[in-house]
Amino acid sequence: MTTGHDHRYGPSSAASVVLNLGEDIGALVIEADESLLGVEIEISPLPRGEEAPVRTHSMVRQRLTRPEPTYDAVYPDLKEGGYTIWSGPDTAAATVEISGGRITRHRYTGAVSA
């Protein structure tokens, strides 16, 4: 789910996010476009039983890169496995597979909804 919280932080410089990669820990970078700047995108692990997985979110921020800035949401410490990327309370935009020791990149094309 994307949320309409309007937290406007300044751009992030290169190398300003620390990723904790390990044997069974990976990271996810969701690539967005400028229209999603400041929007929080929720993700959750795929269900592994009857209990609903806990969602977490990260804000799309401008990253100062060359030659053009990028707009990304970063999830630095994810246990390997499948994850749902949400575009609404009950609407999945995509699923991704996180591998330990690696950074997974996904281009977000979901619509913004509260």
VENPE-V631652 format. One line per field, one symbol per residue. ss: DSSP state (~ for helix, > for strand, _ for the rest). psi: psi as a letter, one per 40 degrees, with the letter a starting at -180 (. if undefined). burial: b if it has 16 or more other ideal C-beta (glycine too) atoms within 10 Angstrom, else e. A space follows every 10 residues. Layout:
BEGIN
ss->???
psi->???
burial->???
END
This chain:
BEGIN
ss->_>>_______ _>________ ____>>>>>> >>_~~~___> >>>>>_____ ____>>>>>_ >>>______> >>>>>>>>>_ >>>>>>>>__ >>>>>>>>__ __>>>>>___ ____
psi->iiiehghhii ihiifehhhg hadehaihhh haideeheih hiiiiiifad hhihiiiiih ihhgiieiii hihhhdghhi aiihhieide hhdiiihhii eihhihhhei ihi.
burial->bbbeeeeeee ebeeeeeebe eeeebbbbbb bbeeebbebb bbbbbeeeee eeeeeebbbb bbbeeeeeeb bbbbbbebeb eebbbbbeee eebbebebee eeebebebeb eeee
END
